Amino acid sequence: MSEFQEGMIFKNVNQEDTKIFLDILGIKSKNAKILTQELRQLDPTTFVPDIILELDDEIPIIELQSTKVQKHHHKRFHVCVALADLKFDEFGKKNHFICFFQ
């Protein structure tokens, strides 16, 4: 139960946090719009990664994983990418998944 609660801390990322992530990742972008809420409506515990950003040329999907990544996580990550592909296809930007873990 505590792992779920700890993971929920990262579900409410603000605009200032996106600048910090982009700096850490070494990504330059004039625009960074948070799109995470778009997928949260489906199932906030399973299919929503921590952060989805719309940048100039791409849509990074970011997961902050507090436990060891295992096979069931990989499946969930694939679902996240597939849902983002479907939802954000209209933007015409590539998306990719980034997972930070301990």
C-alpha positions in Angstrom: 0.0 0.0 0.0 2.8 2.5 0.8 4.4 1.9 -2.6 1.2 3.1 -4.3 0.9 6.2 -2.1 4.6 7.0 -2.7 4.0 6.7 -6.4 1.0 9.0 -6.3 3.3 11.8 -5.1 4.6 12.2 -8.7 1.1 12.3 -10.3 0.7 16.0 -9.7 3.6 17.6 -11.5 3.5 21.3 -12.3 4.9 23.4 -15.0 8.0 24.4 -13.1 8.8 20.7 -12.5 8.9 20.1 -16.3 11.7 22.6 -16.6 13.7 20.6 -14.1 13.1 17.3 -15.8 14.0 18.7 -19.2 17.3 20.1 -17.7 18.1 16.7 -16.2 17.3 14.9 -19.5 19.3 17.5 -21.5 16.3 18.2 -23.7 15.9 21.7 -25.2 12.4 22.9 -26.0 10.8 26.3 -26.1 7.4 24.8 -25.2 6.5 22.2 -22.6 2.9 21.5 -22.0 1.7 18.9 -19.5 -0.6 16.3 -21.1 -0.8 13.8 -18.3 -4.5 14.6 -17.4 -5.5 13.5 -20.9 -4.9 9.8 -20.1 -5.6 9.9 -16.3 -9.4 9.6 -17.0 -8.9 5.9 -18.1 -7.4 4.4 -15.0 -5.2 6.5 -12.7 -3.7 3.4 -11.0 -2.7 1.4 -14.1 -2.4 3.2 -17.4 -1.2 6.7 -16.5 2.5 7.4 -16.3 3.7 10.1 -14.0 4.4 12.8 -16.6 3.5 13.3 -20.2 4.8 16.5 -21.9 4.2 18.0 -25.3 7.5 19.5 -26.5 8.3 21.2 -29.8 9.0 18.0 -31.7 8.2 15.1 -29.3 6.0 13.8 -26.5 8.1 12.2 -23.8 6.2 9.9 -21.5 8.0 9.7 -18.1 7.6 7.2 -15.3 9.3 7.5 -11.9 9.4 3.9 -10.6 10.1 3.3 -6.9 10.4 -0.5 -7.2 12.4 -2.8 -9.4 11.0 -2.9 -13.0 9.6 -6.3 -13.8 7.6 -7.9 -16.6 4.2 -6.6 -15.5 5.6 -3.1 -15.4 6.8 -3.5 -19.0 3.4 -4.5 -20.1 1.9 -1.5 -18.4 4.4 0.8 -20.0 3.5 -0.6 -23.4 -0.1 0.1 -22.7 0.8 3.7 -21.7 2.7 4.2 -25.0 -0.1 2.7 -27.1 -2.7 4.9 -25.4 -0.6 8.0 -25.9 -0.1 7.0 -29.6 -3.8 6.8 -30.0 -4.7 9.9 -28.0 -1.9 12.3 -29.2 -1.6 11.1 -32.9 -3.2 14.3 -34.0 -0.1 16.3 -32.9 2.1 14.5 -35.4 4.9 14.2 -33.0 6.9 11.1 -32.0 6.5 9.9 -28.5 8.8 7.8 -26.4 8.9 6.3 -22.9 11.4 7.2 -20.3 11.6 5.3 -17.0 13.6 6.3 -14.0 14.0 3.7 -11.3 16.0 3.0 -8.2 
